[in-house]
Amino acid sequence: MQVTLPARLYGSPDAWSRERAAVFGRAWLFIGHEAEAPGVGDWIATDVAGHRLMAVRGKDGALRAFHNVCRHRAGPLVQGEAGHCEGELVCAYHGWRYALDGRLRAATGFGTVEGFDPREFGLLELRLEVWRGLVFVNLDAEAPPLGEHVAALDALLVERGLETPAPALRRSHDLACDWKVYAENYLEGYHIGSVHPVLAGELGSADYRVRVDGDLVVQEAVGVNDGPQAGVWGWLWPNLGINVYRDGAMIERMTPVGPGRTRLDYLFLNDGGADALGETLQASDRLTAEDAGICEAVQANLSAGAYDTGVLSARHEAAVAWFQSRLAEVHP
């Protein structure tokens, strides 16, 4: 019998600080699709667990990732999710200018200061790798390569003959719950009958299976339409859902924004663009609203003080047990 993580870890500033460093500071973090920054000077940016991240297309055509922070007094280089700069990155605070490869080009108006060497004040660069068009960055110089992290998912997509289409639409939803509450909800189908009546009807008597393979959790509803329902539902440690279908895909990042607060960042992929998404958006909005409602209610109960720990079902919650066991290594 596996006991759950204690309630105090959900919404705790101390837990948030530990996870920010030990989980998100060492993992491959999804930031966008390379097609969202196709030309020189195009950039994409996001924040994950307080890490402000960006990638920009250089004059040599390469994407490079940096912390979105000026080396002078921590001003932002870009603001928003995506955009374009004309040949250089300019800090919004005091106007320091950086080349697209991160070199400090001009400390605008700074004046002469003894000991100041511009070569020592370039942008803080991050590891960046691209898999199937999806851009990931890592703050840990010693982390294994992205290829190892996504190997199980890549093999599954190859086996099923599935591709990742072009980006079509972004959407975000704010949730009043800890990121772990939402991730754990995502990792099991135990709640479908109670929380998702339409989906439960679509699945019918299908055999819903969840399995863990390395850093990947795979969920399948076997017996619907002569195979796994709607392609592949994958979840990559620590916070990324990658759902690939025959006619499109949806990337779902469970983004921690603070203790007890989460932002869901959706990137819908479809070669036909946003107009081709059809009922996908309606279904997504319905499922998100249902999940948000139950996750926020769970968070309220975790914070109320009556509940400390529970127990996990070996039949239905093996992936939740795996997730919580990994997080237990982070918390004393």
Stockholm file with secondary structure:
# STOCKHOLM 1.0

chainA/1-332         MQVTLPARLYGSPDAWSRERAAVFGRAWLFIGHEAEAPGVGDWIATDVAGHRLMAVRGKDGALRAFHNVCRHRAGPLVQGEAGHCEGELVCAYHGWRYALDGRLRAATGFGTVEGFDPREFGLLELRLEVWRGLVFVNLDAEAPPLGEHVAALDALLVERGLETPAPALRRSHDLACDWKVYAENYLEGYHIGSVHPVLAGELGSADYRVRVDGDLVVQEAVGVNDGPQAGVWGWLWPNLGINVYRDGAMIERMTPVGPGRTRLDYLFLNDGGADALGETLQASDRLTAEDAGICEAVQANLSAGAYDTGVLSARHEAAVAWFQSRLAEVHP
#=GR chainA/1-332 SS CEECCCGGGSSCHHHHHHHHHHTTTTSCEEEEEGGGSCSTTEEEEEEETTEEEEEEECTTSCEEEEESCCTTTCCCSCCSSEEECSSEEECTTTCCEEETTSCEEECTTCCCCTTCCGGGCCCCEEEEEEETTEEEEESCTTSCCHHHHHHHHHHHHHHHTCCCCCEEEEEEEEESSCHHHHHHHHTCSTTHHHHCHHHHHHHTTCEEEEEEETTEEEEEEETBTTBSTTSEEEEETTTEEEEECSSCEEEEEEEEEETTEEEEEEEEECTTCGGGCTHHHHHHHHHHHHHHHHHHHHHHHHHHSSCCCCEECTTTCHHHHHHHHHHHTTCC
#=GC SS_cons         CEECCCGGGSSCHHHHHHHHHHTTTTSCEEEEEGGGSCSTTEEEEEEETTEEEEEEECTTSCEEEEESCCTTTCCCSCCSSEEECSSEEECTTTCCEEETTSCEEECTTCCCCTTCCGGGCCCCEEEEEEETTEEEEESCTTSCCHHHHHHHHHHHHHHHTCCCCCEEEEEEEEESSCHHHHHHHHTCSTTHHHHCHHHHHHHTTCEEEEEEETTEEEEEEETBTTBSTTSEEEEETTTEEEEECSSCEEEEEEEEEETTEEEEEEEEECTTCGGGCTHHHHHHHHHHHHHHHHHHHHHHHHHHSSCCCCEECTTTCHHHHHHHHHHHTTCC
//
